[in-house]
Amino acid sequence: MASSIFHRGEKYIQRESGESAMASRNAAMISDKITGSSAMFLQEQQVIYAASVDAEGGLWASVLSGSKGFISLSDHQHLTINLSLILSDRSDIFWTNITEKSGIGLLCIDMVSRRRLRINGRISRNGDLLVIRICQVYSVCPKYIQRRDLFYDRVNPTNNAGDLKDWLSRTDTIFVASADDQGNADMSNRGGNIGFIQLKDERTLRIPDYPGNSMFNTLGNFYVNPPAGILLLDFTNGETIQLSGRAIVHVNEEAGIETGGTERFWDFSIDQVLRGNSLTLFTSRFIDFSPYNP
């Protein structure tokens, strides 16, 4: 697929990072259809991560869960979410946002196999079904995923104990919402060893950008459209902190943190904070850290 599939923000970060040629080669993995093993993988998921845009253009990252079959394919270019099978918190801001803006990004991730599927599209409602028309879909490399066995088990939340500094001190995985300047939302994840995110001050996070697939979808979105969202998830009890704010990308600069040799990072300024209990019907068993973590 031609490199023209990338917007100007993605092309800029690719060029500044010296990875335009690799990005062009990797663009071949992007499609507008879900087929084969990817279709089977999608329909096995009980937990997915979603990016949505609020009425003011703010970005939010959410976690959604449901009974088996809550997400399925109606054809190769359309997937559905069955609202009657949703198990996660229906007061999550995601449900309000999708009535305001149609752009949505989804991330399906199996943390045991480290398999990921990234889906971007447009959402509409048909009775008890959310219908998502797929614009882009592709598998993502398995780097920086800490293996966890996520399973159904009702747990008791602890009312979001701890401040942001405490959460970050035990965080090895975050989920990131971004969008381009046309409102096309995207969902991704970032991972590393515990403490890989730096709290610069009470309202600013610094996040390293490790070597990846060279396409820079997330950083490219930040370059043309700074609003961003971050989801922090306690995998043991399903508690969440959702942050909405703005991201500034830094390329070829001294970060003051480990970047895996890329000299790339981004600073996230927090505008809004929401605390919730979206995944309290699931818990997890930690297995091991990614061997790719710097």
N, C-alpha and C positions, 0 to 999 in steps of 0.2 A: 504494500500500500504506500502511496506517495507521501512524502514528508509534509505535503500541504494539509494533511489531516490535523496538523498541529496549529494552534493559534499563535499569535505574535509573542505572547508571554512565554509559552513553552519554548518557542524558537530562540528567544532571547537567552533564557537560562541554559539551553543546550549549547548555544554558541559561546557564552561566557565561560562555560565549564569545559569547553573543548570536546563536547560529546555529540555534536550534530550528526556525524556519520553513523554512530552507534544507534542513535535515536531513530534515524531513517530505517535502519535494518529492523529494529524492534517494532516499528510501526506496523509491520506485517501481521502482528498478532492481534491487532484491533479489528473487530468486526461489528456488524449491527445485528447479528443473529446468534442465538445460543443453540448449539447442536451437540450431539454425541455425549461424551462423558461429562461435559460441562452442564448439560441439561439434567443429567442424573444427579450430579453433585448439588446443583441448586435445589432440587426438589427434596433432597435429604435433610436440608437445614431446618433446625428449630430456632436458631438465633441468627439474626442478621443485624448489620449496622447501617444506619441511614443518615444521609446528609440532606438537610432541608433549609429553605430560605424563608425568613419571616417577612412581614409586610413592609418593614423598613430596609430590607436588604441584608439583615444580619444572618450569619450562618450558624447552624446548630448541628451537632453530632448526637445521635440517639442510638439506643439499642432496642431492638424489637424482638419479641419471642412469641412463639405460638405452638399449638399442638402440631403433630406431624401432618404435613400437607397444607399448612397455612400459606405457604408460598409454592406456586406451581406455574408451569408454562401453559398458556392457551394455544400458542403457536411459537415458531422460532423467533418472532420479533415482539412478542407480548407476554409478559408475566403477570400473574394476579396474586394479590394478598387477600386472603379470606378473613374479613374482619370478625366473623363469628368464632374464629379459632385463635384469636389473639390472647396471649397470656400476660404480656407485659403491661405496664402502667398506661392506661388510656388517658391520663392527664398529662402525659409527656407533651412538650411543646411541638413535637413533630406533627401531631394530629391537627393542631391549629394551623401550623405553617402550610400544610399541603392544601388547605382551603384557600390560601392566599397566593401561593406561587406553585407552578406546576413542575419546576425543575427538581429532580431527585437523583441522588447518588446512593448506590447500595454496595455493600461489601459483604460477601459471604466468605467465611474463613473457618477452616478446620484446623484447630491449633495442634492437634495430635499429628496429623500428616503434613502440616504447614502448607496446605493448599489454600489458595485464595482466588476468588473470582470477583472482578470489579465491574459494576453495571451502572451506566448513566442513562437517564431517559426522562420522559415526561409522564406525569401521573394524572389520572382522572378517576372518577368514581362511578361505579355502576351497581347500585343497590348495596349489598354487603361485600362487594368486591372492589378493591383498588386495582386499577388496570394501569400497567406501566408499559409504555411504548419504548422499546430499547433503541437508543441512539448509538451507544458504544458499549462493547463488552470485551473483556480480555482477561486472561489469567495473569497473575502477578507472581514474581519470583518469591521463593520461600524464605528469603533472608530476614533476619532480625525478629522472627516469631518465636516467642518462648512457648514451649509445648505445655499445654494444659488439657486435661481430660474433663470437658464440661458435661455435666449430667444433671438430669431432673431430680431435684430434691428440695422440698420446701424448707427454707431457712428463715431465721428471725433477724430482721435488720436491726442495726444498733443506732439508728437515727443519725447516720452520717457523722460518726464520731471523728474528731480531728479536724484541724484547719488545713489549708491548701499545702502548707509546707510539710505537714505530717504525711499527707497523701503522696506528695511527690517523693518523699524520702523512701517510700516503699513501692513506687511505680516502676514497672518495666515495660509497660505497653500503654499507648494512647491511641485514640481514634480521632481522625482529623477530617473536618468538613471544609470544602472550598468550592468556589464556583468561578467561572469565567465572567467576562463583562457582558455576556448575553444571558446570564442566569442559568447556565448549564451547570448543575451541581455535581459534585464528585465526593466520594468517600474513600479514605485510605487509612492505613494504620502506620504507626511508627513504634519501634521497639529498640531496646538496648538493655544493658545491665542496670540493675537498680540504681537510681540516682542519675540516669543519663540526661535528665532534664534539669536545667539550672534555674532556680528562682532568683532573678536579678534584683527584684524588689517586690513588694506585696502585690503589684499589679502587672508584672512583666515576667514572662517565661522565656528562656533561651533553649532552643531545641536543635540539636545537630542534624545534619542531613548526610547520612552515610551513603556509600556507593550503592547504586540501584540499577534500574533498567534504562537509565539515561534519557527517559522521555520527559521527566520533570512535569508531570501533570499537575501535581499539587503546588509546587513552587511557581510554575508558570501561571497558574490561576492567581496566586498571591500577587504576582507582579502586575497583572492587569486589573485585579479586583481584591484589595487588601482584606475585606471582611473574611473571618474564618471562625470555625468552631472546634472545640476540643472536648472529647468525652473521656473522663477518668472513671474507671470501673473497678470496683472491688470484686474480684472473681469469686471470693469465698461466700459472699452474702448478697451480691447483686446491687449494692448501693452504688450510686453514681454522683459525680459532680460534672455538670455541663457548663462549659465556659464559652462565651461568645465575645469576640473582640476583633482585633485587626492584626495582620501579620506583615512584617517587613523582612524581605529576603536579603541575605548577605552572601556574596560570592567572592571568593579569593580574599577573605579577610581573616584576621586573627580572631578566633572565637572565644578563647579562654576556657574551652571545653574540648573533649575528644571528639573529633569529627571523622575518624577513620581515614584521615589523609585528604579529605575533599576540600577543606577550608570553606565549606558551605554550612550555613545555619540560618535559622530564622527566629526573630523575636516576636513574641505574641503579647499584645497589650490587652488586658482583660477589661471588657465593658460591663458584662453581665454574668452572674453566677446563679445557677439553679442546682439544688440538691434533690435527689430522688431515690427511689427504690425500684428501678425498672426491671431488675432481673432476679427478684427474690425467690422465684420458683426453681432457680438453678444454682448449683455450686460447682466447684472444680477441684481437681487434684493437680498440683504443680508437678511437672515431670522434669524438665531441664531447660536451661537457657540456650538460645541459638548459638551455634558454634561460630557464626559470622559476627557476633557482637564484638566491637573493638575492645 
